[in-house]
Amino acid sequence: MKRITDWLKRRAVLIVIILAAVLLEVISAIQYRYTRGLLEEELEKSALQDLMTSALRIQEIVVKAEVGVSSQVWHTQRHLDDPDYMNMLVASMAQDGGANIVGAGIGFKPYYYPSKGELFEVYGRQIKDSVEVEQIASEKHDYTQKDFYQIALRGDTVKWTPPYLDAEGAKGVVTTYGMPVRDKRGEPVA
């Protein structure tokens, strides 16, 4: 009888240990599922916050570029009689644009300045701490064939282009914001 009692006690202890292990596994599985759900929710909130921050930063860059261009168009229109002034103007635009604006250019209608030849497009680009300005129009780089130029010369339409490789101006992948420059009669000239 004592043997049977000892045997039952050992079996009862073993059953309690097995039940405790099963219960621990069930609790761990429930806790894992609950914690994973919370972590996924927090990760989603964090990712959404990062996206919203990036969207606001991009919007700030876009607005700054648009306001800068609008301001410089006004200056350009007042100095259309001086083609050499355009060099200083694009240098100023490129320099004032900050780290997100890699360059600025003004492309004029063909033969607008007869002394400058058929195509005249001055471009200023940031290079480290300085700005380089050059006339980049050529047979190889005919800006008059670009969508943003043609749209700007058709009227008041302003446009952002899709990203493209600008090998002559920015010498990299950019997006361009185009806006018309008008002469005293209101005709688009650049």
SVG drawing of the C-alpha trace seen along z (x, -y; Angstrom):
<svg xmlns="http://www.w3.org/2000/svg" viewBox="-3 -97 36 99">
<polyline fill="none" stroke="black" stroke-width="0.4" points="0.0,0.0 2.8,-2.4 4.3,-1.6 1.1,-2.5 0.8,-5.7 4.4,-6.7 3.8,-5.8 0.6,-8.0 2.5,-10.9 5.2,-10.8 2.6,-10.6 0.7,-13.5 3.9,-15.6 4.7,-14.7 1.2,-15.6 1.4,-19.0 4.8,-19.7 3.4,-18.8 0.2,-20.9 2.4,-23.9 4.6,-23.6 1.5,-23.5 0.0,-26.4 3.3,-28.4 3.4,-27.7 -0.2,-28.8 0.5,-32.0 3.6,-32.6 1.8,-32.2 -1.0,-34.6 1.6,-37.1 3.6,-36.8 0.5,-37.4 -0.6,-40.4 2.9,-41.9 3.5,-41.4 0.2,-43.2 1.3,-46.1 4.7,-46.2 3.2,-46.1 0.8,-48.9 3.7,-51.1 5.8,-50.4 3.0,-51.4 2.4,-54.6 6.2,-55.4 6.3,-54.7 3.3,-56.9 4.9,-59.7 8.1,-59.4 6.1,-59.6 4.2,-62.7 7.4,-64.4 9.0,-63.6 5.9,-64.9 6.0,-68.2 9.7,-68.5 9.2,-68.0 6.3,-70.4 8.5,-73.0 11.2,-72.5 8.6,-72.8 7.1,-76.0 10.5,-77.6 11.5,-76.8 8.2,-78.2 8.4,-81.4 12.1,-81.8 11.4,-81.4 8.4,-83.8 10.6,-86.4 13.4,-86.1 11.0,-86.2 10.1,-89.7 13.8,-90.7 14.4,-89.1 11.5,-91.1 13.0,-94.4 16.4,-93.7 15.6,-92.1 17.6,-94.9 20.9,-93.5 21.8,-89.9 24.9,-90.0 22.6,-90.7 21.2,-87.2 24.5,-85.6 24.3,-87.4 20.6,-86.5 21.0,-82.8 24.0,-82.8 21.9,-84.4 19.1,-82.0 21.3,-78.9 23.1,-80.3 19.9,-81.4 18.2,-78.1 19.9,-76.1 21.0,-72.6 17.9,-71.3 18.2,-73.6 21.1,-72.4 20.8,-75.1 18.8,-77.7 18.6,-78.7 16.9,-81.1 16.4,-80.1 15.4,-82.8 13.5,-82.7 15.8,-82.0 17.7,-85.2 16.2,-87.2 19.6,-88.7 21.1,-88.8 24.6,-89.3 24.3,-86.0 23.4,-83.9 20.4,-81.8 20.2,-80.0 20.9,-81.7 20.4,-79.8 22.5,-80.8 22.7,-78.3 24.1,-78.7 24.8,-75.6 26.1,-75.1 29.5,-73.4 30.4,-73.0 30.6,-76.5 30.5,-78.4 28.3,-78.9 29.4,-78.3 27.6,-80.2 27.8,-79.3 25.9,-79.6 24.8,-75.9 22.7,-76.2 24.1,-74.4 23.0,-72.2 23.4,-69.3 21.4,-71.0 18.5,-72.7 16.3,-73.8 13.6,-75.1 12.7,-71.4 12.0,-70.7 8.5,-70.5 8.9,-72.9 10.2,-75.6 7.4,-75.1 4.7,-75.1 6.1,-78.2 6.2,-80.1 2.6,-79.2 1.3,-81.2 1.0,-81.5 1.2,-77.8 3.8,-76.7 4.9,-73.2 7.1,-70.7 8.7,-68.1 9.1,-64.5 12.7,-63.6 15.2,-63.5 18.9,-63.5 20.2,-67.0 23.7,-66.3 24.4,-69.9 23.0,-72.0 22.8,-70.3 24.8,-67.3 22.6,-65.0 19.0,-63.8 16.7,-66.7 13.1,-68.0 12.5,-71.4 10.1,-74.1 9.3,-76.3 7.7,-79.7 7.4,-82.3 9.3,-85.6 7.4,-88.3 8.5,-91.5 6.9,-94.9 4.1,-93.9 3.3,-90.8 4.7,-88.4 6.6,-85.4 10.3,-85.7 12.1,-83.2"/>
</svg>
